[in-house]
């Protein structure tokens, strides 16, 4: 094995370079991939996942040494076999299996698109078409202020509050038109 010399203080120390570092990144990558992985329940038409059998990060994604730096395995695979990951984009696992490194199971999308495709509370909320009272979220009935809100529900809440607090308007000298609530 080749030797690597490095100086520490005034003494010289010699250490062996592990043989695994002499292999190409591609060879090391394929040693840690099982191409006979499960078929995703979410998207069975994609075929079997390529499961990473090497180190996984705490969040379940593959961890791979590219020869230069530590990277996520699915990102390395996409970059090597498909195309460079463009700035402002990220990879979406279409199969929803984080340990999968199959480049055919990955799609380049914006962060917003990736979040909205997921199953997080944000994604679930964005998929709603009606408010909690059943009013349609459309352009005419929706306003945005730190999130999406129903205009009709806001009018009803406003009318109910002012009906319950009639002295507020008198004290402030405010004349308000009457808003009918459902």
Secondary structure, 3 states (H helix, E strand, C coil): CCEEEEEECCEEEEEECCHHHCCCHHHHHHHCEECCCCECCCCHHHCECCEECCCECCCCCEEEECCCCEEEHHHHHHHHHCCCCCCCCEEEECCCCCCECCHHHEEEECHHHHHHHCCCHHHHHHCCCECCCCCECCCCCEEECCCEEEHHHHHHHHHHHHHHCHHHHHHHCCCCCCCCCC
